[in-house]
Every structure is written in structure tokens, then in C-alpha cells.
Amino acid sequence: MTDPIQRQIDPDDEAALLDSIDRWIERDVRPVVMYHDHNDIWPAELVAQMAEMGLFGATIGQEYGGLGLPATTYAKIITRISSYWMALTGIVNSHLIMAAAVERFGTEAQKTKWLSQFASGAIRGGLALTEPDAGTDLQGIRTTAVRDGDDYVINGTKTWISNGIQGSCFALLVKTDPKAEPRYKGMSFFLAPKGDGFSVGKKFDKLGYKAIDSAELVFDNYRIPAENLIGEVEGQGFFQATGGLELGRINVAARGVGLAEGALRLSTEYAQIRKTMGKPIAQHQAIQLKLGEMVTRTEAARLLVAQAAQAYDRGERCDMEAGMAKFFASEAALSNAEEGMRIFGGYSYSKEYEIERFYRDAPLMCIGEGTNEMQRMIIAKQWLKRNPA
Ligand SMILES: Cc1cc2nc3c(=O)[nH]c(=O)nc-3n(C[C@H](O)[C@H](O)[C@H](O)COP(=O)(O)OP(=O)(O)OC[C@H]3O[C@@H](n4cnc5c(N)ncnc54)[C@H](O)[C@@H]3O)c2cc1C
């Protein structure tokens, strides 16, 4: 398998970039989060601004028009945005995993054709892996691609696909040999732009992660040229899709840190304003115990994400590090959101306060990019491999 792409950034350049992200969040994002979240409205203006800032090419190489950022810097950007509005990062994240699959495993012709359009945001999309009967068990997918001359004909249904409505191109995992054993050998990965035979099914109405579209994608005799097969070799799809998940897990972990940090920030502010028994609740030991745990979890999660991202940037295999970061940071997000609800008391239940959004958004981090049940098993397997008896 191709190694992850190694990248570095000058510390001053990173600081300037993060500063511009902070200013954008303060000026343009914070004022509109509640409106978009409560009304489930796709944030067209923010998406245009993200494209202008180059975020749709954040991890794409500069030779293809991207910013060429290392995973460490990208994770910091994602954490900052997520500490105010996690869902917004979903519009960029799976798009960049699609791009990473092309950059790591695509042919030169595929990189030249697609990457600059992905980087500018002219073509945006995501990752289409999950099916109604196959999420964790990816090798059980049923969507098929059958070769027909210079084309493939694709039939099947994908579900829960982020950016499914607003995106126009998806990295699509299919079976080119449904009878292959082991099953992963029959899997291939395509770049699938919307067109005849490719339609959007239902849009999901969700608990949280509002404003970003999650939809079903239906392929009915959808025909694409063979040149859209990533790497132009059949049978590599499972490795190409799961290879990208290392970066995906670092992404989700960075979002988890952001959620944990945001819930902590809101709780810290509120605990110093809200008074009971004649003093701010932050002065009560019961609340201090919560804040002490929340800040520790947040910082531990941040360090695990940095460790995983640094390993990725060095081009090392980092499924164990990315798994630990994803598992711990997403659980930290969930715990901090719940503790935040308790700190806000009855007001946590009002949509006038932001903490309830964190409580609705956090559980997704424990499910996406491999559930936390699977993460623990991946971590243990790697751990045992690295520590033979
Ligand atoms: C908002 C949202 C956005 C999403 N975006 C995308 C996207 O853009 N692209 C995409 O392809 N998918 C996407 N997904 C799908 C997501 O990746 C899957 O939901 C996830 O992989 C889990 O699969 P599942 O829902 O089928 O659960 P299942 O696989 O049915 O798992 C159910 C439970 O069983 C456990 N379990 C399953 N197998 C095992 C095992 N072998 N050992 C132990 N425990 C096990 C799981 O951990 C889980 O607790 C999204 C989902 C959501 C909710």
C-alpha cells in the first residue's frame, strides 16, 4: 500500500493560518450557527468562504492546487471549528478523504484530472461506503460494478452518505467480484460523479449533525468510464477505502477534541456566572470536580490526536494511534457534553443555550469512521502484534 503523504509546515505559517481561521469563526461562523442548526439549513455562504480559504484543498498537495497541509495542522483547524460548530467540518472532512484516496492510490492522469477541482471546491463530495445492510461489516456490501467494454455499470444503494445531496462526486466502494474469497479481494473503489442512473434517495432527519446533508444514494444501471476506477486496478478497493480511514479517524478525533473543548468553554463561562447559595456554582466542589475532569479529558484527547497526526505526517503506519485518538477523543466529547448539560441544569434543556447542540452532536463521533467498539478491537490487535509473547 502507498504510504501516507508526508508534509511539513513552517510554525509561523501555521500560526498565521490558525489566526485567520479564528478570525473567520468569530466574524462569520459564530453568529449563524444556531440559525443553521435549529433550522437544518445548509450553510451556503460559509461553504463559499471555506472554498475561498482553500479548505477544500487543505490536505491536497500544492502541486494540485491544494494547501498541502500536514495532518497535524489540519487537525488543529478542525478542532478550532468544531469547538464552535462540529457539523461544519463534515462538509470538508469526507471530501478530503475522497481526495486523499485519489492522491495516494490514483494514477497520474486521475490526479491531474480531479485533484485541482477538488482543491478549489469546484467539485465537492464525500465517501460512499455504507449500505443499508453493511456498515461495520464493509466487506458485506452488495453494490456491484460490472465491466462492459470501456465502462462499468453500477447497481446498488449507499446510505447515510454525508454531503449526499450537496456533493457532486463520491468515492464509491463496490464489488467487482462478488464471489471472491476472502471477500475484500473482490472490492474496488471508483470516483462517481452524479449523472444518469445516479440519484439521491431519502434525506435523513437526524438528532444532531444538522445542516449537513446525510442521504441515501441510489445507483440504477449507472454507467461510468473504466478510467474512474481509482488506480485503474480492480480488487484494491477495500485497502484504498480503509487506508484513507487513518486520516478519517484523525479527523473525527480532532472533531471530538473540538466538541470536548467547546462544551468545557461553555460550562466554564456559565459556572462562573450562575449563582446558587450566594456564590457562583464554580465555587461548589461538585462543579469543580466536573470541570477538573473535563479539562483533563480535553487535553489528553488533544495530545493523542497530535501523536496520531505526527505519526501520519512521518508516513508511519498509525492505525493504533489514530484508533486510540478517535476512541478517546470521541468519548471525551460525549462525556464533556453530558457534564455540560448537568452544569447548565434546567437551562441545558433550552434551545436558547448552545450546550444542547454539543449533547446532540457528540454521539456521532463514537459511531462514524469505525465505531468505538471496533476501535478498541483494532487498538488491541495492533498492541498484541507489537508486543508478541
Ligand atoms: C450522521 C452520519 C453520517 C455518516 N456519514 C457517512 C458517510 O459519509 N459515508 C459512509 O460511508 N458512511 C457514513 N455513515 C455511516 C457510518 O459509517 C456507519 O453508521 C457506521 O460505520 C456503523 O455502521 P452501522 O450503522 O451499519 O452499524 P452496525 O455495523 O450495524 O453496528 C451496530 C453495532 O454493532 C457493533 N458491531 C458491529 N460489528 C461488530 C463486531 N464485529 N464486533 C463488535 N461489535 C460490532 C457496532 O460497534 C455497533 O455498536 C454515517 C453515519 C451517520 C449516523
The ligand as a MOL file (V3000), in Angstrom:
LIG
                    3D

  0  0  0     0  0            999 V3000
M  V30 BEGIN CTAB
M  V30 COUNTS 53 58 0 0 0
M  V30 BEGIN ATOM
M  V30 1 C -24.6530 11.1960 10.5720 0
M  V30 2 C -23.9260 10.0720 9.9070 0
M  V30 3 C -23.0780 10.3400 8.8450 0
M  V30 4 C -22.4320 9.2890 8.1740 0
M  V30 5 N -21.6550 9.5710 7.0790 0
M  V30 6 C -21.1930 8.5440 6.3270 0
M  V30 7 C -20.5070 8.8100 5.0780 0
M  V30 8 O -20.2910 9.9570 4.6880 0
M  V30 9 N -20.1100 7.7430 4.3360 0
M  V30 10 C -20.3240 6.4490 4.7380 0
M  V30 11 O -19.9360 5.5460 4.0030 0
M  V30 12 N -20.9590 6.1740 5.9020 0
M  V30 13 C -21.4010 7.1760 6.7080 0
M  V30 14 N -22.0520 6.9100 7.8830 0
M  V30 15 C -22.2830 5.5220 8.2830 0
M  V30 16 C -21.4040 5.0840 9.4270 0
M  V30 17 O -20.0630 4.9670 8.9830 0
M  V30 18 C -21.9680 3.7580 9.9710 0
M  V30 19 O -23.1990 4.0640 10.5980 0
M  V30 20 C -21.0180 3.0770 10.9190 0
M  V30 21 O -19.9260 2.5580 10.2150 0
M  V30 22 C -21.6950 1.9220 11.6800 0
M  V30 23 O -22.3320 1.0640 10.7950 0
M  V30 24 P -23.8700 0.6510 11.0620 0
M  V30 25 O -24.6290 1.8830 11.3400 0
M  V30 26 O -24.2930 -0.2160 9.9360 0
M  V30 27 O -23.8230 -0.1860 12.4160 0
M  V30 28 P -23.5700 -1.7930 12.5300 0
M  V30 29 O -22.3930 -2.1770 11.7190 0
M  V30 30 O -24.8570 -2.4860 12.2840 0
M  V30 31 O -23.2070 -1.8790 14.0800 0
M  V30 32 C -24.1920 -1.8620 15.1150 0
M  V30 33 C -23.4860 -2.0930 16.4670 0
M  V30 34 O -22.8140 -3.3750 16.4650 0
M  V30 35 C -21.4250 -3.1930 16.7560 0
M  V30 36 N -20.6640 -4.1680 15.9710 0
M  V30 37 C -20.8010 -4.4320 14.6500 0
M  V30 38 N -19.9440 -5.3950 14.2760 0
M  V30 39 C -19.2120 -5.7060 15.3800 0
M  V30 40 C -18.1450 -6.6260 15.6370 0
M  V30 41 N -17.6380 -7.3950 14.6700 0
M  V30 42 N -17.6600 -6.6920 16.8820 0
M  V30 43 C -18.1480 -5.9020 17.8680 0
M  V30 44 N -19.1460 -5.0230 17.6900 0
M  V30 45 C -19.6730 -4.9240 16.4580 0
M  V30 46 C -21.1280 -1.7580 16.3420 0
M  V30 47 O -19.9830 -1.2690 17.0440 0
M  V30 48 C -22.4010 -1.0500 16.7550 0
M  V30 49 O -22.3560 -0.8130 18.1550 0
M  V30 50 C -22.6430 7.9520 8.6120 0
M  V30 51 C -23.4730 7.6970 9.7150 0
M  V30 52 C -24.1070 8.7300 10.3510 0
M  V30 53 C -25.0280 8.4130 11.5160 0
M  V30 END ATOM
M  V30 BEGIN BOND
M  V30 1 1 1 2
M  V30 2 1 2 3
M  V30 3 2 2 52
M  V30 4 2 3 4
M  V30 5 1 4 5
M  V30 6 1 4 50
M  V30 7 2 5 6
M  V30 8 1 6 7
M  V30 9 1 6 13
M  V30 10 2 7 8
M  V30 11 1 7 9
M  V30 12 1 9 10
M  V30 13 2 10 11
M  V30 14 1 10 12
M  V30 15 2 12 13
M  V30 16 1 13 14
M  V30 17 1 14 15
M  V30 18 1 14 50
M  V30 19 1 15 16
M  V30 20 1 16 17
M  V30 21 1 16 18
M  V30 22 1 18 19
M  V30 23 1 18 20
M  V30 24 1 20 21
M  V30 25 1 20 22
M  V30 26 1 22 23
M  V30 27 1 23 24
M  V30 28 2 24 25
M  V30 29 1 24 26
M  V30 30 1 24 27
M  V30 31 1 27 28
M  V30 32 2 28 29
M  V30 33 1 28 30
M  V30 34 1 28 31
M  V30 35 1 31 32
M  V30 36 1 32 33
M  V30 37 1 33 34
M  V30 38 1 33 48
M  V30 39 1 34 35
M  V30 40 1 35 36
M  V30 41 1 35 46
M  V30 42 1 36 37
M  V30 43 1 36 45
M  V30 44 2 37 38
M  V30 45 1 38 39
M  V30 46 1 39 40
M  V30 47 2 39 45
M  V30 48 1 40 41
M  V30 49 2 40 42
M  V30 50 1 42 43
M  V30 51 2 43 44
M  V30 52 1 44 45
M  V30 53 1 46 47
M  V30 54 1 46 48
M  V30 55 1 48 49
M  V30 56 2 50 51
M  V30 57 1 51 52
M  V30 58 1 52 53
M  V30 END BOND
M  V30 END CTAB
M  END
